Amino acid sequence: MSNETYVGAVDQGTTGTRFMVFDHSGQVVANAYEKHEQIYPEPGWVEHDPMEIWENTKTVVTRALEDAGVEADQLEALGITNQRETTLLWDADTGRPIHNAIVWQDRRTTDRVEELEEAGKVEEIREKTGLEADAYFSATKAEWLLENADPIKTQRARPADIHERAADGDILFGTIDTWLIYNLTGNHITEVTNASRTMLYNIRDLEWDDELLDEFDVPREMLPEVRPSSDEDLYGHTDPDGFLEAEIPVAGALGDQQAALFGQTCFDEGDAKNTYGTGSFFLMNTGNDAVASDHGLLTTIGFQRSGEPVQYALEGSIFVTGAAIEWLEDVDLIENAAETAELARSVDSTDGVYVVPAFTGLGAPHWDQRARGTILGMTRGTRREHIVRATLESIAYQTRDVAEAMEADSGIDMATLRVDGGAVKNNYLCQLQADIIDTDIARPEVDETTALGSAYAAGLAVDYWESVDELRDNWQVDREFEPDMDRSKADEMYGRWGDAVERAKGWAQDGGE
């Protein structure tokens, strides 16, 4: 067996779970992936089975290590990164969920958010949490679960017992990081970036907020302990009698978008990255200042290292980008994502077609929960190539929406935007993105920066890497894309995008639609 040691990262995403192992230079030495089921009980509702996610986690960890010939005890630490906001409750006695997890995309609590708006509570929520009041975040999901989860699954007969047991700490709340840490170590822990996405955590005071807990009727006793993203005190160890048969420190965790910020080594104020996954998430490091947004962005926690103050970030959350490409597959306009570039290049333009992929509403900077997906400008001559190209353009336009808001709030003009995620393998999209926002696009050699970021956080905690300077040295550019389109043409295309967005807004008349 090799004496080489590594750091592992569980990357638990919206559509599947990946496990990656990284060496000291930040290169991937093992990789395995498993999809999980997307559950749609009603229109606008999205759920995951937490037990399936945990079983898949064990599967991908075991498979990746076996395929690479790496022994579990060669792992110096484990990091976790996760789909954020997705919320579940579980029974502390049995360790089993009392309901499926409610996914970040889920819109079932739209009416509750509108109640908050009517009650004038939006500004208070924004001030404390940095977030817009939205069904996207965990608070209304937890409230819904406490009111609606099947009481039989809590081993009691009356619904009221769910609240009673939660107040006794017998029903536990968590986002997916907490669920995985709990199953790996037995400890009920989250970290600051995930806590900052719950709409229950005060990002300035760095604690669960009593007034918000009262508003959503979430007992403090069911909440996890909040730790730094990279924690020298460790979250715990894996069970040597468990599936890994080794005692490995679990030492770092970050919500997926903050993990990508960390993995892209955006450690300094003004550094920015955009991750293209199911949605796209644009983050800029704002240092030790929680910069309030006047342009529909979120103020959030970027990361925290042991013994250091938190670093904040501005974030633009775009709900649907990669999911729009998946939709093209679902409706048989494409066979796979790889052919989108070829189809888009086969026509000179979209021929006036605009796609607004507001399948789950619009996020930053619009924040319209009732917007819905729209195709505009079609004629009898419209072909699938036009719709495919318009769908790719929608990704670039939504990113420019956020980039302009980011620059207005921060006062920083970005010279370069670091990009990652599955869609950035598409050179056509990267070039289009550079053209539309008039900014250089830098794609790193290791584009799985979400997993890398959580590995970095865990590795720093156990001194596998001694400093962030080592990590900066690891970051290498694969390719840069420079703006090549006439500015006036890009502005004209983007201008019509704004018209299309206005027509998509306010479509759903009921929160469940």
Kinemage of the C-alpha trace (Angstrom):
@kinemage 1
@onewidth
@group {chain A} dominant
@subgroup {mainchain}
@vectorlist {calphas} color= white
{ca met a 1} P 0.000 0.000 0.000
{ca ser a 2} L 1.209 3.518 -0.797
{ca asn a 3} L 2.230 5.801 2.074
{ca glu a 4} L 0.647 8.734 0.218
{ca thr a 5} L -2.131 10.499 2.104
{ca tyr a 6} L -5.107 12.428 0.788
{ca val a 7} L -8.194 14.416 1.713
{ca gly a 8} L -11.675 13.263 0.725
{ca ala a 9} L -14.725 15.362 -0.061
{ca val a 10} L -18.385 14.367 -0.122
{ca asp a 11} L -20.166 16.639 -2.605
{ca gln a 12} L -23.888 16.122 -2.014
{ca gly a 13} L -25.723 17.975 -4.775
{ca thr a 14} L -29.262 18.512 -5.976
{ca thr a 15} L -29.270 15.654 -8.466
{ca gly a 16} L -26.654 13.316 -7.036
{ca thr a 17} L -23.796 12.601 -4.656
{ca arg a 18} L -20.115 12.599 -5.567
{ca phe a 19} L -17.047 11.589 -3.609
{ca met a 20} L -13.654 12.891 -4.643
{ca val a 21} L -10.195 12.356 -3.240
{ca phe a 22} L -7.529 15.036 -3.705
{ca asp a 23} L -3.774 14.937 -3.320
{ca his a 24} L -1.543 17.694 -1.958
{ca ser a 25} L -1.444 19.525 -5.284
{ca gly a 26} L -5.238 19.635 -5.449
{ca gln a 27} L -5.452 17.027 -8.196
{ca val a 28} L -8.228 14.443 -8.303
{ca val a 29} L -7.106 10.876 -7.551
{ca ala a 30} L -10.527 9.251 -7.037
{ca asn a 31} L -14.042 10.112 -8.157
{ca ala a 32} L -17.430 8.353 -8.005
{ca tyr a 33} L -20.971 9.634 -8.541
{ca glu a 34} L -24.501 8.370 -7.953
{ca lys a 35} L -27.795 10.051 -8.864
{ca his a 36} L -30.801 10.078 -6.559
{ca glu a 37} L -34.500 10.344 -7.274
{ca gln a 38} L -36.215 13.705 -7.732
{ca ile a 39} L -39.643 13.467 -6.091
{ca tyr a 40} L -42.437 15.795 -7.224
{ca pro a 41} L -45.504 15.119 -5.024
{ca glu a 42} L -47.391 18.143 -6.390
{ca pro a 43} L -46.681 20.926 -8.889
{ca gly a 44} L -43.984 23.204 -7.480
{ca trp a 45} L -42.993 20.690 -4.789
{ca val a 46} L -39.567 19.011 -4.840
{ca glu a 47} L -38.371 16.391 -2.349
{ca his a 48} L -35.459 14.011 -1.789
{ca asp a 49} L -35.265 10.834 0.262
{ca pro a 50} L -32.577 11.475 2.927
{ca met a 51} L -31.977 7.760 3.441
{ca glu a 52} L -31.304 7.329 -0.269
{ca ile a 53} L -28.813 10.207 -0.059
{ca trp a 54} L -27.022 8.596 2.902
{ca glu a 55} L -26.922 5.181 1.234
{ca asn a 56} L -25.582 6.771 -1.958
{ca thr a 57} L -22.957 8.608 0.076
{ca lys a 58} L -21.644 5.335 1.474
{ca thr a 59} L -21.733 3.807 -2.011
{ca val a 60} L -19.715 6.548 -3.735
{ca val a 61} L -17.138 6.778 -0.938
{ca thr a 62} L -16.555 3.022 -1.049
{ca arg a 63} L -16.511 2.838 -4.857
{ca ala a 64} L -14.141 5.798 -5.336
{ca leu a 65} L -11.615 4.401 -2.859
{ca glu a 66} L -11.793 0.920 -4.374
{ca asp a 67} L -11.446 2.174 -7.961
{ca ala a 68} L -8.402 4.265 -7.045
{ca gly a 69} L -6.800 1.639 -4.842
{ca val a 70} L -6.831 4.025 -1.875
{ca glu a 71} L -7.333 2.701 1.649
{ca ala a 72} L -9.668 4.616 3.956
{ca asp a 73} L -6.889 5.164 6.494
{ca gln a 74} L -4.931 7.072 3.837
{ca leu a 75} L -7.495 9.859 4.209
{ca glu a 76} L -6.243 12.487 6.626
{ca ala a 77} L -9.614 14.221 6.748
{ca leu a 78} L -13.069 14.358 5.220
{ca gly a 79} L -14.843 17.503 4.061
{ca ile a 80} L -18.478 17.927 3.146
{ca thr a 81} L -20.196 20.231 0.714
{ca asn a 82} L -23.897 20.190 0.030
{ca gln a 83} L -26.937 21.544 -1.717
{ca arg a 84} L -27.915 24.422 0.539
{ca glu a 85} L -31.307 25.278 2.101
{ca thr a 86} L -32.654 21.740 1.544
{ca thr a 87} L -34.221 20.860 4.890
{ca leu a 88} L -35.084 17.734 6.842
{ca leu a 89} L -36.140 16.665 10.307
{ca trp a 90} L -35.233 13.341 11.865
{ca asp a 91} L -35.918 11.335 14.969
{ca ala a 92} L -33.011 11.453 17.420
{ca asp a 93} L -33.952 8.023 18.815
{ca thr a 94} L -34.044 6.138 15.524
{ca gly a 95} L -31.887 8.406 13.353
{ca arg a 96} L -34.551 8.205 10.640
{ca pro a 97} L -36.166 11.160 8.834
{ca ile a 98} L -39.802 11.890 9.694
{ca his a 99} L -40.476 13.123 6.137
{ca asn a 100} L -38.639 13.487 2.860
{ca ala a 101} L -36.236 16.430 2.684
{ca ile a 102} L -37.795 19.556 1.175
{ca val a 103} L -35.446 20.740 -1.575
{ca trp a 104} L -34.256 24.320 -2.031
{ca gln a 105} L -36.216 24.546 -5.308
{ca asp a 106} L -39.515 23.753 -3.573
{ca arg a 107} L -42.215 26.470 -3.712
{ca arg a 108} L -44.871 25.028 -1.386
{ca thr a 109} L -44.381 27.794 1.190
{ca thr a 110} L -44.855 30.708 -1.228
{ca asp a 111} L -48.097 31.744 0.501
{ca arg a 112} L -46.322 31.840 3.871
{ca val a 113} L -43.635 34.121 2.447
{ca glu a 114} L -46.315 36.435 1.095
{ca glu a 115} L -47.782 36.588 4.612
{ca leu a 116} L -44.388 37.792 5.836
{ca glu a 117} L -44.349 40.427 3.106
{ca glu a 118} L -47.844 41.622 4.016
{ca ala a 119} L -46.869 41.749 7.705
{ca gly a 120} L -43.925 44.035 6.884
{ca lys a 121} L -41.292 41.581 8.136
{ca val a 122} L -39.128 41.436 5.012
{ca glu a 123} L -36.743 44.211 6.027
{ca glu a 124} L -36.182 42.736 9.498
{ca ile a 125} L -35.383 39.349 7.947
{ca arg a 126} L -33.011 40.941 5.439
{ca glu a 127} L -31.238 42.935 8.161
{ca lys a 128} L -30.660 39.914 10.381
{ca thr a 129} L -29.988 37.195 7.829
{ca gly a 130} L -28.859 39.035 4.689
{ca leu a 131} L -31.541 37.088 2.806
{ca glu a 132} L -34.685 37.961 0.911
{ca ala a 133} L -37.826 36.475 2.402
{ca asp a 134} L -38.334 33.546 0.052
{ca ala a 135} L -39.542 29.945 0.017
{ca tyr a 136} L -36.015 29.090 -1.183
{ca phe a 137} L -34.600 29.211 2.357
{ca ser a 138} L -34.959 26.712 5.188
{ca ala a 139} L -37.131 28.530 7.736
{ca thr a 140} L -40.512 28.100 6.057
{ca lys a 141} L -39.592 24.535 5.070
{ca ala a 142} L -38.876 23.634 8.713
{ca glu a 143} L -42.116 25.336 9.777
{ca trp a 144} L -44.049 23.329 7.165
{ca leu a 145} L -42.452 20.054 8.269
{ca leu a 146} L -43.259 20.702 11.920
{ca glu a 147} L -46.873 21.341 10.985
{ca asn a 148} L -47.359 18.664 8.343
{ca ala a 149} L -44.966 15.732 8.840
{ca asp a 150} L -46.695 12.426 9.458
{ca pro a 151} L -46.906 11.971 13.228
{ca ile a 152} L -46.814 8.172 12.847
{ca lys a 153} L -43.217 8.446 11.638
{ca thr a 154} L -42.286 10.185 14.890
{ca gln a 155} L -43.411 7.104 16.862
{ca arg a 156} L -46.303 9.070 18.372
{ca ala a 157} L -50.002 9.270 17.560
{ca arg a 158} L -50.753 13.011 17.638
{ca pro a 159} L -49.322 15.759 15.375
{ca ala a 160} L -48.751 18.000 18.383
{ca asp a 161} L -46.142 15.552 19.569
{ca ile a 162} L -43.809 16.570 16.737
{ca his a 163} L -43.502 20.051 18.198
{ca glu a 164} L -43.281 18.687 21.738
{ca arg a 165} L -40.544 16.257 20.809
{ca ala a 166} L -38.697 18.972 18.862
{ca ala a 167} L -38.776 21.184 21.963
{ca asp a 168} L -37.272 18.281 23.917
{ca gly a 169} L -34.515 17.857 21.316
{ca asp a 170} L -35.916 14.494 20.221
{ca ile a 171} L -36.662 15.717 16.702
{ca leu a 172} L -33.591 17.228 15.040
{ca phe a 173} L -33.390 19.882 12.325
{ca gly a 174} L -30.692 19.982 9.704
{ca thr a 175} L -29.614 20.953 6.254
{ca ile a 176} L -27.859 18.228 4.256
{ca asp a 177} L -24.412 18.970 5.736
{ca thr a 178} L -25.862 18.360 9.209
{ca trp a 179} L -27.507 15.125 8.077
{ca leu a 180} L -24.227 13.782 6.670
{ca ile a 181} L -22.120 14.914 9.633
{ca tyr a 182} L -24.660 13.262 11.962
{ca asn a 183} L -24.516 9.971 10.078
{ca leu a 184} L -20.721 10.043 9.787
{ca thr a 185} L -19.916 11.102 13.359
{ca gly a 186} L -23.073 10.905 15.481
{ca asn a 187} L -22.784 14.638 16.242
{ca his a 188} L -25.464 17.263 15.537
{ca ile a 189} L -23.416 20.032 13.885
{ca thr a 190} L -23.681 22.545 11.067
{ca glu a 191} L -21.255 25.272 10.016
{ca val a 192} L -21.658 28.990 9.445
{ca thr a 193} L -22.265 29.097 5.687
{ca asn a 194} L -25.086 26.571 5.850
{ca ala a 195} L -26.530 28.205 8.962
{ca ser a 196} L -26.530 31.523 7.113
{ca arg a 197} L -28.912 30.050 4.514
{ca thr a 198} L -31.638 28.959 6.916
{ca met a 199} L -33.291 32.388 7.441
{ca leu a 200} L -33.008 31.564 11.157
{ca tyr a 201} L -29.387 32.645 11.748
{ca asn a 202} L -28.225 36.182 12.497
{ca ile a 203} L -25.158 36.635 10.291
{ca arg a 204} L -23.945 39.679 12.237
{ca asp a 205} L -24.361 38.304 15.758
{ca leu a 206} L -23.355 34.814 14.535
{ca glu a 207} L -26.068 32.963 16.428
{ca trp a 208} L -29.541 31.509 15.980
{ca asp a 209} L -31.987 34.400 16.234
{ca asp a 210} L -34.681 34.051 18.926
{ca glu a 211} L -37.145 36.368 17.200
{ca leu a 212} L -36.905 34.438 13.937
{ca leu a 213} L -37.207 31.119 15.774
{ca asp a 214} L -40.397 32.452 17.372
{ca glu a 215} L -41.730 33.692 14.032
{ca phe a 216} L -41.372 30.266 12.427
{ca asp a 217} L -42.094 28.321 15.630
{ca val a 218} L -38.817 26.394 15.415
{ca pro a 219} L -37.597 25.244 18.852
{ca arg a 220} L -33.960 26.105 19.552
{ca glu a 221} L -33.496 22.637 21.077
{ca met a 222} L -33.792 20.964 17.667
{ca leu a 223} L -31.063 23.108 16.057
{ca pro a 224} L -27.474 21.963 15.469
{ca glu a 225} L -24.373 23.548 16.983
{ca val a 226} L -22.794 26.035 14.547
{ca arg a 227} L -19.050 25.641 13.899
{ca pro a 228} L -16.435 27.241 11.592
{ca ser a 229} L -16.247 25.990 7.997
{ca ser a 230} L -12.719 24.725 8.638
{ca asp a 231} L -12.604 23.473 12.207
{ca glu a 232} L -9.417 22.516 14.027
{ca asp a 233} L -11.597 21.184 16.863
{ca leu a 234} L -13.135 18.765 14.320
{ca tyr a 235} L -16.815 17.894 13.889
{ca gly a 236} L -16.039 14.351 14.957
{ca his a 237} L -14.622 11.121 13.547
{ca thr a 238} L -16.047 8.333 11.457
{ca asp a 239} L -16.857 5.148 13.342
{ca pro a 240} L -14.000 2.610 13.031
{ca asp a 241} L -16.709 -0.085 13.141
{ca gly a 242} L -18.718 1.642 10.421
{ca phe a 243} L -18.693 1.312 6.636
{ca leu a 244} L -15.216 2.862 6.250
{ca glu a 245} L -13.668 0.701 8.993
{ca ala a 246} L -11.427 3.641 9.892
{ca glu a 247} L -11.474 6.596 12.272
{ca ile a 248} L -11.183 9.647 10.005
{ca pro a 249} L -11.548 13.280 11.152
{ca val a 250} L -14.521 15.129 9.677
{ca ala a 251} L -13.115 18.626 9.818
{ca gly a 252} L -14.596 20.913 7.175
{ca ala a 253} L -17.916 21.766 5.567
{ca leu a 254} L -19.281 24.508 3.346
{ca gly a 255} L -22.497 25.021 1.465
{ca asp a 256} L -21.837 24.193 -2.165
{ca gln a 257} L -21.516 27.752 -3.459
{ca gln a 258} L -19.248 28.883 -0.643
{ca ala a 259} L -17.221 25.710 -1.176
{ca ala a 260} L -16.701 26.718 -4.807
{ca leu a 261} L -15.635 30.212 -3.658
{ca phe a 262} L -13.083 28.532 -1.367
{ca gly a 263} L -12.004 26.050 -4.034
{ca gln a 264} L -11.488 28.892 -6.521
{ca thr a 265} L -9.180 30.438 -3.864
{ca cys a 266} L -11.292 33.598 -3.681
{ca phe a 267} L -9.792 34.445 -0.310
{ca asp a 268} L -9.476 38.206 -0.832
{ca glu a 269} L -11.997 41.011 -0.924
{ca gly a 270} L -13.251 41.517 -4.489
{ca asp a 271} L -12.502 37.973 -5.694
{ca ala a 272} L -15.527 36.541 -7.530
{ca lys a 273} L -16.672 33.223 -8.981
{ca asn a 274} L -19.741 31.826 -10.720
{ca thr a 275} L -20.717 28.162 -10.453
{ca tyr a 276} L -22.891 26.692 -13.188
{ca gly a 277} L -24.844 23.749 -11.813
{ca thr a 278} L -28.573 23.074 -11.578
{ca gly a 279} L -28.755 26.785 -10.883
{ca ser a 280} L -25.941 29.326 -11.076
{ca phe a 281} L -24.495 31.046 -8.072
{ca phe a 282} L -22.343 34.140 -8.357
{ca leu a 283} L -20.373 35.069 -5.220
{ca met a 284} L -18.010 37.928 -4.471
{ca asn a 285} L -15.854 37.981 -1.330
{ca thr a 286} L -16.513 41.230 0.593
{ca gly a 287} L -14.021 40.556 3.385
{ca asn a 288} L -15.025 41.161 7.006
{ca asp a 289} L -17.895 43.462 6.033
{ca ala a 290} L -21.437 42.214 5.538
{ca val a 291} L -22.262 44.493 2.590
{ca ala a 292} L -25.986 45.196 2.333
{ca ser a 293} L -27.377 44.989 -1.190
{ca asp a 294} L -29.527 47.649 -2.826
{ca his a 295} L -29.909 45.576 -5.984
{ca gly a 296} L -31.574 42.321 -4.979
{ca leu a 297} L -28.482 40.350 -4.005
{ca leu a 298} L -28.036 38.306 -0.850
{ca thr a 299} L -25.543 39.108 1.889
{ca thr a 300} L -24.202 35.822 3.151
{ca ile a 301} L -21.280 34.231 4.966
{ca gly a 302} L -18.491 33.214 2.589
{ca phe a 303} L -16.476 31.049 5.007
{ca gln a 304} L -14.823 30.971 8.402
{ca arg a 305} L -11.564 29.372 9.412
{ca ser a 306} L -10.788 28.280 12.984
{ca gly a 307} L -9.986 31.209 15.233
{ca glu a 308} L -10.591 33.780 12.487
{ca pro a 309} L -13.462 36.192 11.837
{ca val a 310} L -16.005 35.245 9.215
{ca gln a 311} L -15.526 36.404 5.641
{ca tyr a 312} L -18.737 37.651 4.059
{ca ala a 313} L -19.896 37.532 0.466
{ca leu a 314} L -22.463 39.036 -1.851
{ca glu a 315} L -24.395 36.395 -3.751
{ca gly a 316} L -26.620 36.324 -6.764
{ca ser a 317} L -28.697 33.143 -6.822
{ca ile a 318} L -29.972 32.124 -10.259
{ca phe a 319} L -32.419 29.268 -9.753
{ca val a 320} L -32.289 27.614 -13.181
{ca thr a 321} L -29.334 27.357 -15.580
{ca gly a 322} L -28.070 23.767 -15.909
{ca ala a 323} L -31.626 22.639 -15.155
{ca ala a 324} L -32.683 24.459 -18.344
{ca ile a 325} L -30.319 22.210 -20.320
{ca glu a 326} L -31.816 19.179 -18.534
{ca trp a 327} L -35.262 20.435 -19.564
{ca leu a 328} L -34.135 20.485 -23.215
{ca glu a 329} L -33.322 16.790 -22.770
{ca asp a 330} L -36.609 16.098 -20.980
{ca val a 331} L -38.635 17.446 -23.923
{ca asp a 332} L -36.399 15.705 -26.489
{ca leu a 333} L -34.979 18.854 -28.064
{ca ile a 334} L -31.501 17.437 -27.408
{ca glu a 335} L -30.171 13.963 -26.652
{ca asn a 336} L -27.433 15.164 -24.310
{ca ala a 337} L -25.906 18.381 -23.029
{ca ala a 338} L -22.776 17.968 -25.151
{ca glu a 339} L -24.645 18.703 -28.392
{ca thr a 340} L -25.951 22.114 -27.290
{ca ala a 341} L -22.838 23.967 -28.497
{ca glu a 342} L -22.981 22.393 -31.968
{ca leu a 343} L -26.705 23.106 -32.327
{ca ala a 344} L -26.281 26.699 -31.111
{ca arg a 345} L -23.430 27.342 -33.568
{ca ser a 346} L -25.488 25.923 -36.461
{ca val a 347} L -27.631 29.087 -36.557
{ca asp a 348} L -26.454 32.710 -36.758
{ca ser a 349} L -28.770 33.871 -33.975
{ca thr a 350} L -31.860 32.830 -32.046
{ca asp a 351} L -33.941 34.533 -34.745
{ca gly a 352} L -35.546 36.687 -32.057
{ca val a 353} L -36.368 33.819 -29.676
{ca tyr a 354} L -35.823 34.320 -25.928
{ca val a 355} L -36.140 31.608 -23.291
{ca val a 356} L -36.726 32.696 -19.683
{ca pro a 357} L -36.175 29.483 -17.661
{ca ala a 358} L -38.116 30.622 -14.585
{ca phe a 359} L -39.302 27.091 -13.800
{ca thr a 360} L -39.156 27.739 -10.050
{ca gly a 361} L -39.555 31.514 -10.076
{ca leu a 362} L -36.815 34.090 -10.533
{ca gly a 363} L -33.994 34.612 -8.062
{ca ala a 364} L -31.540 37.521 -7.945
{ca pro a 365} L -31.942 40.321 -8.743
{ca his a 366} L -35.663 39.955 -9.576
{ca trp a 367} L -37.013 37.769 -6.721
{ca asp a 368} L -40.351 36.887 -8.274
{ca gln a 369} L -41.703 33.633 -6.830
{ca arg a 370} L -44.598 33.621 -9.307
{ca ala a 371} L -42.536 33.990 -12.477
{ca arg a 372} L -42.646 30.929 -14.703
{ca gly a 373} L -40.736 29.543 -17.678
{ca thr a 374} L -41.480 31.356 -20.916
{ca ile a 375} L -40.481 31.133 -24.587
{ca leu a 376} L -40.981 34.360 -26.533
{ca gly a 377} L -40.499 35.482 -30.120
{ca met a 378} L -41.294 32.197 -31.853
{ca thr a 379} L -42.473 32.145 -35.456
{ca arg a 380} L -43.362 29.346 -37.842
{ca gly a 381} L -39.685 29.334 -38.818
{ca thr a 382} L -38.428 28.680 -35.294
{ca arg a 383} L -36.461 25.451 -35.048
{ca arg a 384} L -35.013 23.533 -32.131
{ca glu a 385} L -31.589 25.067 -32.843
{ca his a 386} L -33.007 28.513 -32.078
{ca ile a 387} L -34.544 27.333 -28.822
{ca val a 388} L -31.323 25.586 -27.770
{ca arg a 389} L -29.263 28.674 -28.541
{ca ala a 390} L -31.765 30.894 -26.704
{ca thr a 391} L -31.548 28.610 -23.677
{ca leu a 392} L -27.745 28.942 -23.576
{ca glu a 393} L -28.068 32.702 -24.001
{ca ser a 394} L -30.481 32.822 -21.050
{ca ile a 395} L -27.685 31.495 -18.829
{ca ala a 396} L -25.386 34.315 -19.938
{ca tyr a 397} L -28.090 36.973 -19.568
{ca gln a 398} L -29.027 35.880 -16.063
{ca thr a 399} L -25.357 36.042 -15.095
{ca arg a 400} L -25.099 39.592 -16.457
{ca asp a 401} L -28.179 40.545 -14.403
{ca val a 402} L -26.259 39.515 -11.303
{ca ala a 403} L -22.865 40.877 -12.423
{ca glu a 404} L -24.299 44.369 -12.882
{ca ala a 405} L -25.991 44.230 -9.483
{ca met a 406} L -22.757 42.961 -7.904
{ca glu a 407} L -20.678 45.793 -9.321
{ca ala a 408} L -23.264 48.388 -8.269
{ca asp a 409} L -23.375 47.114 -4.663
{ca ser a 410} L -19.650 46.548 -4.202
{ca gly a 411} L -18.277 49.414 -6.271
{ca ile a 412} L -15.790 46.927 -7.752
{ca asp a 413} L -15.402 46.409 -11.505
{ca met a 414} L -14.519 42.785 -12.088
{ca ala a 415} L -11.652 42.249 -14.485
{ca thr a 416} L -11.989 38.469 -14.340
{ca leu a 417} L -14.714 36.059 -13.326
{ca arg a 418} L -13.621 32.575 -12.223
{ca val a 419} L -16.082 29.907 -13.372
{ca asp a 420} L -16.718 26.276 -12.515
{ca gly a 421} L -19.375 23.577 -12.660
{ca gly a 422} L -20.515 21.157 -15.332
{ca ala a 423} L -21.672 23.743 -17.894
{ca val a 424} L -18.263 25.442 -18.160
{ca lys a 425} L -16.954 22.477 -20.125
{ca asn a 426} L -19.005 24.077 -22.933
{ca asn a 427} L -16.572 26.447 -24.684
{ca tyr a 428} L -19.417 28.075 -26.604
{ca leu a 429} L -21.147 29.035 -23.363
{ca cys a 430} L -17.922 30.359 -21.799
{ca gln a 431} L -17.229 32.568 -24.813
{ca leu a 432} L -20.835 33.750 -24.898
{ca gln a 433} L -20.588 34.571 -21.187
{ca ala a 434} L -17.458 36.674 -21.743
{ca asp a 435} L -19.179 38.498 -24.611
{ca ile a 436} L -22.423 39.243 -22.802
{ca ile a 437} L -20.893 40.569 -19.555
{ca asp a 438} L -17.758 42.046 -21.193
{ca thr a 439} L -15.441 40.364 -18.697
{ca asp a 440} L -12.635 37.811 -19.007
{ca ile a 441} L -13.763 34.327 -18.005
{ca ala a 442} L -11.158 32.105 -16.293
{ca arg a 443} L -11.790 28.362 -16.202
{ca pro a 444} L -9.481 26.418 -13.848
{ca glu a 445} L -7.818 23.092 -14.604
{ca val a 446} L -9.744 21.439 -11.762
{ca asp a 447} L -13.304 22.532 -12.415
{ca glu a 448} L -14.848 20.440 -9.612
{ca thr a 449} L -14.073 23.324 -7.288
{ca thr a 450} L -17.059 22.666 -5.024
{ca ala a 451} L -15.617 19.360 -3.830
{ca leu a 452} L -12.117 20.862 -3.843
{ca gly a 453} L -13.215 23.723 -1.582
{ca ser a 454} L -14.572 21.403 1.088
{ca ala a 455} L -11.420 19.274 0.830
{ca tyr a 456} L -9.328 22.424 1.315
{ca ala a 457} L -11.388 23.394 4.381
{ca ala a 458} L -10.940 19.951 5.952
{ca gly a 459} L -7.274 19.708 4.987
{ca leu a 460} L -6.404 23.103 6.463
{ca ala a 461} L -8.052 22.071 9.741
{ca val a 462} L -5.733 19.073 10.122
{ca asp a 463} L -2.630 20.806 8.660
{ca tyr a 464} L -2.597 18.717 5.465
{ca trp a 465} L -2.167 22.157 3.910
{ca glu a 466} L -0.425 24.686 6.118
{ca ser a 467} L -1.745 27.926 4.612
{ca val a 468} L -4.068 29.422 2.011
{ca asp a 469} L -0.962 30.472 0.049
{ca glu a 470} L -0.342 26.795 -0.720
{ca leu a 471} L -3.868 26.605 -2.099
{ca arg a 472} L -3.402 29.694 -4.260
{ca asp a 473} L -0.345 28.021 -5.775
{ca asn a 474} L -2.508 25.003 -6.661
{ca trp a 475} L -4.971 27.094 -8.686
{ca gln a 476} L -4.163 26.844 -12.399
{ca val a 477} L -6.019 28.274 -15.406
{ca asp a 478} L -7.174 25.781 -18.021
{ca arg a 479} L -8.400 28.449 -20.443
{ca glu a 480} L -9.344 32.119 -20.484
{ca phe a 481} L -12.108 33.548 -22.665
{ca glu a 482} L -11.930 37.230 -23.627
{ca pro a 483} L -14.871 39.326 -24.857
{ca asp a 484} L -15.052 39.228 -28.661
{ca met a 485} L -18.540 40.524 -29.486
{ca asp a 486} L -19.299 44.094 -30.535
{ca arg a 487} L -20.413 45.882 -27.369
{ca ser a 488} L -23.479 47.478 -28.923
{ca lys a 489} L -24.664 44.096 -30.231
{ca ala a 490} L -24.271 42.502 -26.795
{ca asp a 491} L -26.148 45.384 -25.188
{ca glu a 492} L -28.959 45.156 -27.729
{ca met a 493} L -29.362 41.404 -27.146
{ca tyr a 494} L -29.337 41.941 -23.398
{ca gly a 495} L -31.861 44.762 -23.632
{ca arg a 496} L -34.457 42.478 -25.183
{ca trp a 497} L -33.771 39.950 -22.429
{ca gly a 498} L -35.107 42.483 -19.937
{ca asp a 499} L -38.336 42.699 -21.946
{ca ala a 500} L -38.658 38.921 -21.929
{ca val a 501} L -38.158 38.718 -18.159
{ca glu a 502} L -40.951 41.233 -17.572
{ca arg a 503} L -43.348 39.032 -19.538
{ca ala a 504} L -42.409 35.963 -17.451
{ca lys a 505} L -43.076 37.644 -14.110
{ca gly a 506} L -46.156 37.061 -11.994
{ca trp a 507} L -47.534 34.188 -14.055
{ca ala a 508} L -48.440 31.642 -11.348
{ca gln a 509} L -51.671 32.560 -9.625
{ca asp a 510} L -51.319 30.030 -6.828
{ca gly a 511} L -48.233 29.163 -4.779
{ca gly a 512} L -48.376 25.531 -5.864
{ca glu a 513} L -48.537 26.205 -9.597
